[in-house]
């Protein structure tokens, strides 16, 4: 198959669904890591095609959702300074900090701009030499190469008023954090295909072996996701726990080597706090020392920021697969896309936003 419509073929979806029903013999809990997969599951109502024995839970695969509250508040403080232009992708502008979001800073007179690429932010820096232009760089390993390239390009062009506030997070450490939790009930994983496009899947092999959990690299269309579930269930039923690559049309075992070399050159691996989850060792990217002049964390020394989460928001439990968005008492009431308490109700990859949007359409 080579056209996207073929991966949405209802006849093929039903055929794979029947295969899953024939294979399954007991209950299994499977987590899809990626928020893009979560949205596809809700959009195409894929749970209706699964036997009752299969429970899908949603993981922390939304980088906007897991950006720590303290880092959001830091971005808001930087954006409030008079000589700063804060830029980022659209989702980040509406993520609530402890008191406000970046759009509110803009409404109060701050220079906050939505961009479509970090290279747009470099252009802003060149056009506004009297301003400090900061790009709020958020994402998994998928978007990190473009942000790394922007720093390399800024250095090459001598653009000294450009910097990034890095909030990059890494997927394998998050999987390990979930699996090592005593509360974990996850028995199989659908791993994010786009992350593995960059990084390959070598890092997942020791995780599958250590925790005896099958991990299937999976794409984002209905056929992809059901094929990933089928492969996971077959392993679980046979007592196997290896890494499989359902998304072989895009992903290779070694990944994108030039992109990996760029990441290794520009970034260093650090411990990172995940919103609603806590600190995960070696789960983030920060700029390497040789690029310290482009590190907004160092340029704007704001000290330690402590920000309390809303007591009404259960985003952390949703992101770890303990609860579904509809288990939250505030869902669709105190918390909605127009008035979000947490990032999962804002982001285009957030589980709460998916439940709110697609269930509203279906109803």
Phi, psi and omega in degrees: 000141181224356179247145186298327180300329181292333179275002175240015183292117184299323180296319179289322176302314180293323180296314179293322178302317179294324178296319179298317181296327179288327185278320189288140179229354182203168182292141176221143177249121183238133178252129167268127185286321193272136177295331175296323176292320178302314180296322177294320179300317179286318183299316183262007176054045188292336180296336177292341181266000184257149174292158184297341181289339183266121175249123176262132174236158191254135185261188185273034186274043176227100186298328176297319183294327186263000175296126189297151179300323180297322180288324174299314180296325177295316178299320180295319179293319178297315182295337181280349179285145189293327185264020186244140164248115178265129180231149177190178175286162188303318183303319186293335184290339184252000180289125184288133167273199182288335180232330184204179174240178184293329177295326177291324175299319178298317180296332180274003176112356178289152180268091182243128186228139174275134177233165181254354181200149174298337177293332173297324180291323176297319178300319176300319180296320179291325181281343183230069185295342179272001180245155170266116182260121182246132173254121179280099190268106184240143175152169172274194180301342182294312183267348183300321180300320179295321179289323175297318180297326179296323179292316178300318181291320178297319179294319181296321182274355181072032179272096189271352180261020178249139175210164176238144171258104190276128173231036181286138179233155187245139189284311185305318177297328178292319176300316180295321179298320179294313183292329182277351179289137178295343180269359185293137176237014184282130181248348178200153182236140163259112183274157186284117183298322184288327176297316181290338173301322179277311192263352188071195181228022177301321184295339184276339185298312177294331178293315179300320181289315184295317186259001178054049182231126176293140177233121182243117177291123193228145176278202194236354179271163182307315180295318177306308187295317179291325175295321177296318178295317179300314179297320179294315181296319177302316178297313182298318180293331181265003180070029180257160179207082180228173176266128175241154182243092176289331187266042187293342178291345181235322189260137171244163182300320185273341179077200182267097186298313179301321178295320179296321178295321177297314180299318181295327181284320188269326186247162168235151182274133181226166169290144183224136173277130178255132184299127179081352184245316182113191184284132175240119182301139173051046185241015181217164174251133167234159182295142176293159185302325183291348176247024184300332179292349179248013184262106182299332178301325182269327179293318179253089183278093185265000182074191182279131178248128178245120185233121180281141176283157175295130180293344180278340189269128178251030184305321181300320179290326177293315184292339178262003178081010180284327182221161174264157181307323182288352174282348183280126180299336182270354185300124178073002180243266175294337183241121178211168178302330179281334182220070187282140172272331182221165184296327181298344177270353183257310192295149175293349176248005183285139181295320182295319178297321179297313180297316182296313186290307188283329177288328176294317177297316183294321179293000000 
